[in-house]
Amino acid sequence: MSIGDGTRAVRAGLPEPVKHEPTLPGPVFAAHFHLPGEPTGPYTYGRDENPTWTHLERAISELEAPGEAVETITFASGMAAISAVAFSQLRAGDAVVLPDDGYQALPLLRERLETYGIEVRTAPTGGDSQLRVLDGAKLLWIETPSNPGLDVCDVRRLVAEAHARGALVAVDNTLATPLGQRPLELGADFSVASDTKGMTGHGDILLGHVTCADPELAAGVRRWRKVVGAIPGPMEAWLAHRSLATLQLRSERQCASALLLAQALKERTDVTGLRYPGLPDDPSFPIASRQMRRFGSVVSFVLPDKDTAERFLEGLSLVEEATSFGSVRSTAERRGRWGGDAVPEGFVRFSVGAEDPEDLIADVLRALDEAA
C-alpha cells in the first residue's frame, strides 16, 4: 500500500502491536542484558545495541528510503555520524573531497584527517565545483543545501562522476531532512544528518545518523561506533522517535513559512544576498527543484553591517538568537560571530519555526525597520 509522508512519519519504526503494551515502548536503560550460554542474539552489551535504538533506526530507514532494504546507524551527535563515515572508510594515503563552504566543524575534521595522513581537497558546493578536484579521491563529501550559504549541487551528476572514478559519496542531508531530499534515491552511498536539527525539531536533543544501502558499508560504520563508543542515550533515542511523528507537520509548516519570509525579504532594499532554494529566482532553484521535495526551513540574507544585524536580532520578539536550526521555535544568528564561515559581518542565518507565518513576518519586518 502506498502511503504519504505524514502517515509514514507517524508510524515509522513502531513494533508489531502487543496487547496491553505501549504502541511506542519506553526507553530501555541497560548496560548489559541477560546472556546465558553463547553470546548470540541482538542484545548483548549496551555499547553495541539497544532496543530503543533499533526502533529509531528502523523508523529513520523507512523515511530515508521507503520500501527499500537500507540500514541506519544512530549516533550521539551529527559530528559523531560524520566522523564515523570518514574514519570507517579512509586510510593513510587516501584522498577525500570536502566542501569549503560547509558546516563550520568540517575544518576540525580536516585537521584530524590530515594528521592521519589523509589528503583533503576542498571546493565550493555551487556549480558542482567539487568535480574539479575529484580524480583519485576515495570519498566525496557533499553538503546540499550548504550551511550557511544555501548553495545546491547536482547530487545525481556528482554521484555518477564519483562512482565512475571509483569514489564513494556521502551526502550531509541535515538541512533538507529525508522529507525534503533522499540522497540514497539520488545514488549516494551514505545519507548523513545531524538529527539535532530538523529531524527532532525541538532544540533539546543531540543526535545523528548514517543510512546506507550497502550492508558492508553499514557494517563498517557500525563497527566504528562500537570502537569509539559514540552511542546515543536511550532517552535521546526515544525522544527522537517520538519527535519523528510530527516531522511532516513541522516540515510542511516551516518550509511554507520560509518561502513566505524569503518573498517578504526580497522586497526590502536593506536586505542583500538573499538565499532560499525555493525562490524561483534563486541561483539554486533549477537544480533544487529537480532533486528536492521540500526546500527546508533556513533562509539566509545580509544586512548592511555587523551593528545593523545585531540591532535586528536584538529587536526580534518571536525569534530566539541561537545557533543551530530546524526547531519549531524560530532562531536566527549573525554567523560571522563564530569566525569560521566566509560570510559578511552582516550575514544572518534565519531558521523558520512553526509560528503563524503572518506573526513571524510582521516581527521580522518590524525589527528590520527599527534596526535601520
C-alpha positions as CSV (number, residue, x, y, z in Angstrom):
1,M,0.0,0.0,0.0
2,S,1.3,3.4,-1.0
3,I,1.3,5.9,1.9
4,G,2.2,9.6,2.3
5,D,5.0,11.3,4.2
6,G,2.7,12.1,7.1
7,T,1.4,8.6,7.6
8,R,4.9,7.2,7.3
9,A,6.3,9.7,9.8
10,V,3.6,8.9,12.3
11,R,4.0,5.1,12.1
12,A,7.7,4.6,11.2
13,G,9.6,2.1,13.3
14,L,6.7,1.1,15.5
15,P,6.9,-2.6,16.7
16,E,4.1,-5.0,16.0
17,P,1.2,-4.4,18.4
18,V,1.1,-6.5,21.5
19,K,-2.0,-6.4,23.8
20,H,-1.5,-4.2,26.8
21,E,1.9,-3.0,25.6
22,P,2.5,0.7,24.6
23,T,2.5,1.5,20.9
24,L,5.9,3.0,21.3
25,P,7.8,1.2,24.0
26,G,9.6,3.4,26.5
27,P,13.4,3.8,26.6
28,V,15.4,0.8,27.7
29,F,18.2,1.7,30.1
30,A,20.6,-1.1,30.1
31,A,24.4,-1.5,30.1
32,H,24.1,-5.3,29.8
33,F,21.4,-7.9,29.2
34,H,20.7,-11.4,30.4
35,L,23.0,-13.6,28.3
36,P,23.3,-17.3,29.4
37,G,25.3,-19.6,27.1
38,E,26.8,-18.5,23.8
39,P,26.7,-14.7,23.1
40,T,24.2,-14.8,20.3
41,G,21.1,-12.6,19.7
42,P,20.5,-8.9,19.1
43,Y,21.2,-7.5,22.5
44,T,24.3,-8.5,24.4
45,Y,26.0,-5.3,25.7
46,G,24.8,-1.7,25.8
47,R,27.5,-0.2,23.7
48,D,26.6,-2.4,20.8
49,E,22.8,-2.4,20.5
50,N,19.8,-1.2,22.4
51,P,16.1,-1.9,21.7
52,T,15.3,1.8,21.7
53,W,17.9,2.5,19.1
54,T,16.5,-0.4,17.0
55,H,13.0,1.2,16.8
56,L,14.5,4.6,15.9
57,E,16.9,3.2,13.3
58,R,14.1,1.3,11.6
59,A,12.0,4.5,11.6
60,I,14.7,6.6,10.0
61,S,15.4,3.9,7.4
62,E,11.7,4.0,6.4
63,L,11.9,7.8,6.0
64,E,15.3,7.7,4.2
65,A,14.3,5.0,1.6
66,P,10.6,3.9,1.8
67,G,10.2,0.3,0.8
68,E,13.9,-0.3,0.4
69,A,16.3,-2.5,2.4
70,V,18.6,0.0,4.0
71,E,20.4,0.2,7.3
72,T,20.6,3.2,9.7
73,I,23.1,3.6,12.5
74,T,22.3,6.3,15.1
75,F,25.0,8.4,16.9
76,A,25.4,10.7,19.9
77,S,25.6,13.7,17.6
78,G,25.8,14.8,13.9
79,M,29.6,15.2,14.2
80,A,29.9,11.6,15.5
81,A,27.9,10.4,12.5
82,I,30.1,12.5,10.1
83,S,33.3,11.2,11.7
84,A,32.1,7.6,11.6
85,V,31.7,7.7,7.8
86,A,35.1,9.4,7.3
87,F,37.2,7.3,9.6
88,S,35.5,4.0,8.7
89,Q,36.3,4.5,5.0
90,L,39.6,6.4,4.8
91,R,43.1,5.3,5.4
92,A,46.5,6.9,5.3
93,G,47.3,7.8,1.6
94,D,43.6,8.1,0.6
95,A,42.1,11.4,-0.6
96,V,38.8,12.9,0.4
97,V,36.9,15.9,-1.2
98,L,35.1,18.2,1.2
99,P,33.0,21.3,0.6
100,D,34.9,24.5,1.6
101,D,31.6,26.2,2.3
102,G,30.1,23.5,4.5
103,Y,29.4,23.0,8.2
104,Q,31.6,25.0,10.5
105,A,33.2,22.0,12.2
106,L,34.4,20.4,8.9
107,P,37.8,22.3,9.2
108,L,38.3,20.5,12.5
109,L,37.6,17.2,10.7
110,R,40.1,18.2,8.0
111,E,42.8,18.9,10.5
112,R,42.3,15.4,12.1
113,L,42.2,13.6,8.7
114,E,45.4,15.3,7.6
115,T,47.1,14.3,10.9
116,Y,46.4,10.7,9.9
117,G,48.0,11.1,6.5
118,I,44.8,11.5,4.5
119,E,44.8,14.1,1.7
120,V,41.9,16.6,2.0
121,R,40.8,18.6,-1.0
122,T,38.2,21.3,-0.9
123,A,35.9,23.1,-3.4
124,P,32.7,25.1,-3.2
125,T,29.3,23.5,-3.3
126,G,27.9,25.7,-6.1
127,G,28.5,24.9,-9.7
128,D,29.3,21.3,-8.9
129,S,32.9,22.6,-8.3
130,Q,33.9,19.5,-6.3
131,L,34.2,17.7,-9.6
132,R,37.3,19.6,-10.4
133,V,39.3,18.0,-7.6
134,L,37.7,14.6,-7.6
135,D,40.2,12.5,-9.6
136,G,41.8,9.8,-7.4
137,A,39.7,10.5,-4.3
138,K,38.3,7.7,-2.2
139,L,35.4,9.7,-0.8
140,L,33.3,12.7,-2.0
141,W,31.6,14.6,0.8
142,I,28.6,16.7,-0.3
143,E,26.6,19.1,1.7
144,T,23.5,20.3,-0.1
145,P,22.0,22.8,0.6
146,S,25.2,24.0,2.1
147,N,25.2,25.5,5.6
148,P,25.0,28.5,5.9
149,G,25.2,29.7,2.3
150,L,22.4,27.5,0.9
151,D,24.1,26.6,-2.3
152,V,23.0,23.4,-4.0
153,C,24.9,21.0,-6.2
154,D,23.5,18.3,-8.6
155,V,23.7,15.2,-6.5
156,R,22.9,12.8,-9.4
157,R,25.7,14.3,-11.5
158,L,28.3,14.2,-8.7
159,V,27.4,10.7,-7.8
160,A,27.7,9.4,-11.3
161,E,31.0,11.1,-11.8
162,A,32.4,10.0,-8.4
163,H,31.3,6.3,-8.9
164,A,32.9,6.4,-12.4
165,R,36.1,7.5,-10.8
166,G,36.0,4.9,-8.0
167,A,34.9,7.2,-5.2
168,L,32.2,6.7,-2.6
169,V,29.7,9.5,-2.0
170,A,28.3,10.8,1.3
171,V,25.6,13.5,1.4
172,D,25.0,15.6,4.5
173,N,21.3,15.9,4.3
174,T,20.8,17.8,7.6
175,L,19.2,20.9,6.2
176,A,16.7,19.1,3.9
177,T,15.8,16.0,6.1
178,P,14.6,12.9,4.4
179,L,11.2,14.6,3.7
180,G,13.0,17.2,1.7
181,Q,15.6,15.1,-0.1
182,R,16.5,11.4,-0.3
183,P,20.2,11.1,-1.1
184,L,20.1,7.3,-1.4
185,E,17.5,7.6,-4.1
186,L,19.8,10.1,-5.9
187,G,22.5,7.4,-5.8
188,A,24.6,8.3,-2.8
189,D,26.3,5.6,-0.7
190,F,25.7,7.4,2.6
191,S,23.0,9.7,3.8
192,V,24.2,11.5,6.9
193,A,22.4,14.0,9.2
194,S,22.6,15.8,12.4
195,D,19.2,14.9,13.9
196,T,19.8,17.7,16.5
197,K,18.2,19.9,13.8
198,G,15.0,19.4,11.8
199,M,14.6,15.7,12.3
200,T,13.9,16.1,16.0
201,G,12.9,19.7,15.7
202,H,12.7,20.9,19.3
203,G,16.2,22.1,20.1
204,D,16.6,19.7,23.0
205,I,18.3,16.6,21.7
206,L,21.8,16.0,20.3
207,L,21.7,13.1,17.8
208,G,22.9,12.0,14.4
209,H,22.5,9.1,11.9
210,V,24.0,7.4,8.9
211,T,21.9,5.4,6.5
212,C,23.4,3.0,3.9
213,A,22.0,0.7,1.3
214,D,25.2,-1.4,1.1
215,P,25.4,-3.8,4.2
216,E,29.2,-3.8,4.0
217,L,29.4,0.0,4.3
218,A,26.9,0.0,7.1
219,A,28.9,-2.7,8.9
220,G,32.0,-0.5,8.8
221,V,30.1,2.5,10.2
222,R,28.6,0.4,12.9
223,R,32.0,-1.1,13.8
224,W,33.4,2.4,14.1
225,R,30.6,3.4,16.5
226,K,31.4,0.4,18.7
227,V,35.1,1.2,18.7
228,V,34.7,4.9,19.7
229,G,31.6,4.4,21.8
230,A,29.7,7.3,20.1
231,I,26.3,5.9,21.0
232,P,23.1,7.8,21.6
233,G,21.5,7.6,25.0
234,P,18.2,5.6,25.2
235,M,16.2,8.6,26.4
236,E,17.5,10.7,23.5
237,A,16.7,7.9,21.0
238,W,13.2,7.5,22.4
239,L,12.5,11.3,22.4
240,A,13.8,11.4,18.8
241,H,11.5,8.6,17.7
242,R,8.6,10.4,19.4
243,S,9.5,13.6,17.6
244,L,9.5,11.9,14.1
245,A,5.8,11.6,14.3
246,T,5.4,15.3,13.7
247,L,8.2,15.6,11.2
248,Q,5.9,16.0,8.2
249,L,3.6,18.5,10.0
250,R,6.6,20.6,11.1
251,S,8.3,20.4,7.8
252,E,5.3,21.5,5.8
253,R,4.6,24.5,8.0
254,Q,8.3,25.5,8.3
255,C,9.1,25.2,4.6
256,A,5.9,27.1,3.6
257,S,6.7,29.9,6.1
258,A,10.3,30.0,5.0
259,L,9.2,30.7,1.4
260,L,6.8,33.4,2.6
261,L,9.6,35.0,4.6
262,A,12.0,34.9,1.7
263,Q,9.4,36.6,-0.5
264,A,8.9,39.3,2.0
265,L,12.6,39.9,2.5
266,K,13.0,40.1,-1.3
267,E,11.1,43.4,-1.3
268,R,13.4,45.0,1.2
269,T,16.1,47.4,-0.1
270,D,18.1,47.0,3.1
271,V,18.4,43.2,2.5
272,T,21.0,41.8,0.1
273,G,22.4,38.4,-0.7
274,L,19.0,36.7,0.0
275,R,19.2,32.9,-0.5
276,Y,16.4,30.3,-0.3
277,P,16.4,27.3,-2.7
278,G,12.6,27.5,-3.0
279,L,12.6,31.0,-4.5
280,P,12.2,30.7,-8.3
281,D,14.9,33.3,-9.0
282,D,17.4,31.8,-6.5
283,P,20.5,30.5,-8.3
284,S,20.0,27.1,-6.7
285,F,16.3,26.7,-7.7
286,P,16.8,24.9,-11.1
287,I,18.8,22.1,-9.5
288,A,16.9,22.1,-6.2
289,S,13.6,21.8,-7.8
290,R,14.8,18.6,-9.6
291,Q,16.2,16.8,-6.6
292,M,14.4,18.3,-3.5
293,R,10.8,17.6,-2.5
294,R,10.8,20.4,0.1
295,F,13.3,23.3,0.3
296,G,14.0,23.5,4.1
297,S,13.4,25.9,6.9
298,V,16.5,28.1,6.6
299,V,16.7,31.5,4.9
300,S,20.0,33.5,4.7
301,F,20.5,37.1,3.9
302,V,22.9,40.0,4.5
303,L,22.3,43.3,6.4
304,P,24.4,46.3,5.8
305,D,26.9,45.7,8.6
306,K,27.5,44.0,11.9
307,D,25.8,46.6,14.0
308,T,22.6,46.6,11.9
309,A,22.5,42.8,12.1
310,E,22.9,42.8,15.9
311,R,20.2,45.5,16.3
312,F,17.9,43.4,14.1
313,L,18.5,40.3,16.2
314,E,18.0,42.1,19.5
315,G,14.8,43.7,18.2
316,L,13.1,40.4,17.4
317,S,10.3,39.3,19.8
318,L,9.3,35.9,18.4
319,V,12.8,34.7,17.4
320,E,15.5,33.3,19.6
321,E,19.0,34.4,19.0
322,A,20.7,31.0,19.0
323,T,22.8,28.7,16.8
324,S,21.5,25.6,15.2
325,F,18.4,25.4,13.1
326,G,15.3,23.3,12.4
327,S,13.4,23.9,15.7
328,V,9.7,24.6,16.0
329,R,10.8,27.9,17.5
330,S,12.4,30.3,15.1
331,T,16.0,31.1,15.6
332,A,18.5,33.4,14.0
333,E,22.1,34.5,14.4
334,R,24.8,36.5,12.9
335,R,27.1,33.8,11.6
336,G,30.2,36.0,11.5
337,R,30.3,36.0,15.3
338,W,31.8,32.5,15.2
339,G,34.6,33.4,12.8
340,G,34.6,30.1,10.9
341,D,32.3,30.9,7.9
342,A,33.4,33.0,5.0
343,V,30.4,35.3,5.2
344,P,30.0,39.1,5.5
345,E,29.7,40.6,9.0
346,G,26.0,41.3,8.5
347,F,25.2,37.8,7.3
348,V,22.1,36.3,9.1
349,R,21.1,32.7,9.1
350,F,17.4,32.5,9.9
351,S,15.7,29.3,10.8
352,V,11.9,29.5,10.4
353,G,9.9,27.8,13.1
354,A,6.2,26.8,13.3
355,E,4.8,30.1,14.5
356,D,2.0,31.6,12.5
357,P,3.7,33.0,9.4
358,E,2.0,36.4,9.5
359,D,3.1,36.9,13.1
360,L,6.7,35.9,12.3
361,I,7.0,38.0,9.2
362,A,5.5,41.0,11.0
363,D,8.0,40.6,13.7
364,V,10.9,40.4,11.2
365,L,9.8,43.4,9.2
366,R,9.3,45.5,12.4
367,A,12.8,44.5,13.7
368,L,14.3,45.4,10.3
369,D,12.7,48.8,10.3
370,E,13.9,49.5,13.8
371,A,17.4,48.2,13.1
372,A,17.7,50.6,10.1
